[in-house]
Amino acid sequence: MALRFIGIISNTPTEESPTIWLDEETGDLLIQSYKATPEEVKACQKVGSIPGHSTDVPDHETIIRLPAEMRKFILQLEGGSGDAPRT
């Protein structure tokens, strides 16, 4: 797996490090962030997604909370520049 560091939230404490990496072979993003609280998971399940899809979260998946500041890294990748700042 060829990973590339994309970014980390600015002013992050050393114990908490929301971070994004890009798998250069697949284009997938690997995201370390905060686990959604049980209340947030329930809210996601209440909203749902599309008809016919379960709102259960399988054991091999999770819901994370991505800080708003981290959106800039995803948007930059979508824009095609490929050079995300290393904060």
Secondary structure, 3 states (H helix, E strand, C coil): CCEEEEEECCCCCCCCCCEEEEECCCCCEEEECEECCHHHHHHHHHHCCCCCCCCCCCCCCCCEECCHHHHHHHHHHHHCCCCCCCC
